[in-house]
Amino acid sequence: MTSRAAVAAEIDAIFHPGSIAVVGASANPETPGYDYVRSLQEFGYEGRIYPVNPKGGEILGLPVYASLGDIPGVVDYVISCIPNAYILDLVRDCAAAGVKALQLFTGRFSETGRADDAALEDRLRRTARAAGVRLIGPNCMGLLYPEFGISFRTDMSRKSGPIGFLSQSGNLLFELTHFGESRGLRFSKAISYGNALDLNECDFLEYFAEDAETRVIGAYIEGVRDGRAFIQTLGRASSRKPTVVLKGGRTDAGGRTAVSHTAALAGSAAVWEAAVRQSGALSVATVEELVDALIGCAYMRAPAGVHSGDRLSRPRLAMVGAGGGRSVLTADLCEELGLRVPPLPQDVEAKVAEKAPDLAGWVTNPVDQSILAGSGLGGAQVLEWLDESPAIDMLVGNVGEPWAFGRPNGEAIVRRVTERFIEVAAKTNKPFAVVLGPSDYADEERWRVVSEARERLVEAGVAVFPSVERAVRTLARLARKWSSRQD
């Protein structure tokens, strides 16, 4: 049996190919064989790219080779865009050319539910194993590695980040980069691995757990081939790095869809949840929760030096920047989620009384921004005092741009509050979430101001959430994890 270290070394080599051949490359812009070549070129891959098609010719300025055997140089990695009927011959060609890894965009194997396709997949597995060729897929999109210039689409984020991600769905991986990039959801490396015929979720979890470029691990999984091995591997990974898992196929309908998508077998939702929790990983139920949890793990500090079970299982949260109604609703939600929202700590009350005597005894937690208006005391100052207070464990700062835009100098307020929150984030040792809503303003200037504020926060490494509710739910989820990991 191949050791975990040896498999990790093979995966690392897959992420660092000196040359890539696209078999089934095409000059037709509507085909995957064109997309892969174009993506590698435009994403900045500096290795050699070899389009392969029996028709020959030229694609995007590159000469096309009739077969792998005609390529004059060494080929490290092959992407297959050919029909499944020719796949066994391609595996043999890979072996003859010394190729170590073959990624199959090619699909129509066991996921179709047809006996002949399942039998072909089994022959593919046996042929590749005998040939010593590692498989990614079949039925997958393959690699995303911004630092190395590898992507399966030209419009994915080219900014590297701390998150390693494994996904049975290539489209979901793309959606994460599309919807999460503006909030700082950036990947060290990611892989879409489809049917997991050879290299599978356990192999990639082990790899990311040891990868020096990865600080947080995320996964979208529709099914696993060996449940016991997966949970053991998940436990090892989550003991090393924060690990977040989204399971597809939790219901009968989802399970049927998962089988037709990647041939994954769904299991009992209750058993899955219990097993993931026991492993120490975070289980989420939606793409939005997945994005929020990854952002939280990547950019929020875990509380330091808190070993009281009650304090960490029910941490004390303070929020600044809400209006009156939002303050009430936030307090309700926090309590329902197991977080405590204590009154304003005495040390903070004393500072408020000194700075703005008229507000003494009036300001409470969450801090109503409208009460502070005109007092000479800003919400960011109160947030700094709350950060210094030993009576508070975690913080939320709400930019409050809807309120700010109603003021004569609204744009300046948003920019000033943003910069002050960045200052707090730079020095705090507490979990800190900033709330800044979407940039969906009809007014172009407001759209620009909010977009620029979000970019400033993200570039400063601040965890940004589009609503108070999502920020608080993420803090509550992470608090349960931090509590379970304490001695």
Secondary structure as the mmCIF struct_conf table of DSSP 4:
data_model
#
loop_
_struct_conf.conf_type_id
_struct_conf.id
_struct_conf.beg_label_comp_id
_struct_conf.beg_label_asym_id
_struct_conf.beg_label_seq_id
_struct_conf.end_label_comp_id
_struct_conf.end_label_asym_id
_struct_conf.end_label_seq_id
HELX_RH_AL_P HELX_RH_AL_P1 ARG A 4 PHE A 15
BEND BEND1 HIS A 16 HIS A 16
BEND BEND2 GLY A 18 GLY A 18
STRN STRN1 SER A 19 VAL A 23
TURN_TY1_P TURN_TY1_P1 GLY A 24 GLY A 24
BEND BEND3 ALA A 27 ALA A 27
TURN_TY1_P TURN_TY1_P2 PRO A 29 GLU A 30
BEND BEND4 THR A 31 THR A 31
HELX_RH_AL_P HELX_RH_AL_P2 PRO A 32 PHE A 43
TURN_TY1_P TURN_TY1_P3 GLY A 44 GLY A 44
BEND BEND5 GLY A 47 GLY A 47
STRN STRN2 ARG A 48 VAL A 52
TURN_TY1_P TURN_TY1_P4 PRO A 54 LYS A 55
STRN STRN3 GLU A 58 ILE A 59
TURN_TY1_P TURN_TY1_P5 LEU A 60 GLY A 61
STRN STRN4 LEU A 62 PRO A 63
HELX_LH_PP_P HELX_LH_PP_P1 VAL A 64 VAL A 64
STRN STRN5 TYR A 65 TYR A 65
BEND BEND6 ALA A 66 SER A 67
HELX_RH_3T_P HELX_RH_3T_P1 LEU A 68 ASP A 70
BEND BEND7 PRO A 72 GLY A 73
STRN STRN6 TYR A 77 SER A 80
BEND BEND8 ILE A 82 ILE A 82
HELX_RH_3T_P HELX_RH_3T_P2 ASN A 84 TYR A 86
HELX_RH_AL_P HELX_RH_AL_P3 ILE A 87 ALA A 97
TURN_TY1_P TURN_TY1_P6 GLY A 98 GLY A 98
STRN STRN7 ALA A 101 LEU A 104
BEND BEND9 PHE A 109 PHE A 109
HELX_RH_3T_P HELX_RH_3T_P3 SER A 110 THR A 112
HELX_RH_AL_P HELX_RH_AL_P4 ALA A 115 ALA A 131
TURN_TY1_P TURN_TY1_P7 GLY A 132 GLY A 132
STRN STRN8 ARG A 134 ILE A 136
BEND BEND10 PRO A 138 ASN A 139
STRN STRN9 GLY A 142 LEU A 144
STRN STRN10 TYR A 145 TYR A 145
HELX_RH_3T_P HELX_RH_3T_P4 PRO A 146 PHE A 148
TURN_TY1_P TURN_TY1_P8 GLY A 149 GLY A 149
STRN STRN11 ILE A 150 ILE A 150
BEND BEND11 PHE A 152 ARG A 153
TURN_TY1_P TURN_TY1_P9 THR A 154 ASP A 155
BEND BEND12 MET A 156 MET A 156
STRN STRN12 SER A 160 SER A 167
BEND BEND13 GLN A 168 GLN A 168
HELX_RH_AL_P HELX_RH_AL_P5 GLY A 170 GLY A 180
HELX_RH_3T_P HELX_RH_3T_P5 GLU A 181 ARG A 183
TURN_TY1_P TURN_TY1_P10 GLY A 184 GLY A 184
STRN STRN13 PHE A 187 SER A 192
TURN_TY1_P TURN_TY1_P11 GLY A 194 ASN A 195
BEND BEND14 LEU A 197 LEU A 199
HELX_RH_AL_P HELX_RH_AL_P6 GLU A 201 GLU A 210
TURN_TY1_P TURN_TY1_P12 ALA A 212 GLU A 213
BEND BEND15 ARG A 215 ARG A 215
STRN STRN14 VAL A 216 ILE A 221
BEND BEND16 GLU A 222 GLU A 222
BEND BEND17 ARG A 225 ARG A 225
HELX_RH_AL_P HELX_RH_AL_P7 GLY A 227 ARG A 240
BEND BEND18 LYS A 241 LYS A 241
STRN STRN15 THR A 243 LYS A 247
BEND BEND19 GLY A 248 GLY A 248
BEND BEND20 THR A 251 THR A 251
HELX_RH_AL_P HELX_RH_AL_P8 ASP A 252 THR A 262
HELX_LH_PP_P HELX_LH_PP_P2 ALA A 264 ALA A 266
HELX_RH_AL_P HELX_RH_AL_P9 ALA A 269 SER A 279
TURN_TY1_P TURN_TY1_P13 GLY A 280 GLY A 280
HELX_LH_PP_P HELX_LH_PP_P3 ALA A 281 ALA A 281
STRN STRN16 LEU A 282 VAL A 284
BEND BEND21 ALA A 285 THR A 286
HELX_RH_AL_P HELX_RH_AL_P10 VAL A 287 TYR A 299
BEND BEND22 MET A 300 MET A 300
HELX_LH_PP_P HELX_LH_PP_P4 ARG A 301 PRO A 303
BEND BEND23 GLY A 305 GLY A 305
HELX_RH_AL_P HELX_RH_AL_P11 GLY A 309 SER A 313
BEND BEND24 ARG A 314 ARG A 314
STRN STRN17 ARG A 316 ARG A 316
STRN STRN18 LEU A 317 ALA A 322
HELX_RH_AL_P HELX_RH_AL_P12 GLY A 324 GLU A 336
TURN_TY1_P TURN_TY1_P14 LEU A 337 GLY A 338
STRN STRN19 ARG A 340 ARG A 340
HELX_LH_PP_P HELX_LH_PP_P5 PRO A 342 PRO A 345
HELX_RH_AL_P HELX_RH_AL_P13 GLN A 346 LYS A 355
HELX_RH_3T_P HELX_RH_3T_P6 PRO A 357 LEU A 359
TURN_TY1_P TURN_TY1_P15 ALA A 360 TRP A 362
BEND BEND25 ASN A 365 PRO A 366
STRN STRN20 VAL A 367 ASP A 368
HELX_RH_AL_P HELX_RH_AL_P14 GLN A 369 LEU A 372
TURN_TY1_P TURN_TY1_P16 ALA A 373 GLY A 376
HELX_RH_AL_P HELX_RH_AL_P15 GLY A 379 GLU A 388
TURN_TY1_P TURN_TY1_P17 PRO A 390 ALA A 391
STRN STRN21 MET A 394 ASN A 398
HELX_RH_AL_P HELX_RH_AL_P16 GLU A 401 ALA A 404
TURN_TY1_P TURN_TY1_P18 PHE A 405 GLY A 406
BEND BEND26 ARG A 407 ARG A 407
TURN_TY1_P TURN_TY1_P19 PRO A 408 ASN A 409
HELX_RH_AL_P HELX_RH_AL_P17 GLY A 410 LYS A 427
BEND BEND27 LYS A 430 LYS A 430
STRN STRN22 PHE A 432 VAL A 435
BEND BEND28 ALA A 442 ASP A 443
HELX_RH_AL_P HELX_RH_AL_P18 GLU A 444 GLU A 459
TURN_TY1_P TURN_TY1_P20 ALA A 460 GLY A 461
STRN STRN23 ALA A 463 PHE A 465
BEND BEND29 PRO A 466 SER A 467
HELX_RH_AL_P HELX_RH_AL_P19 VAL A 468 SER A 484
TURN_TY1_P TURN_TY1_P21 ARG A 485 ARG A 485
#
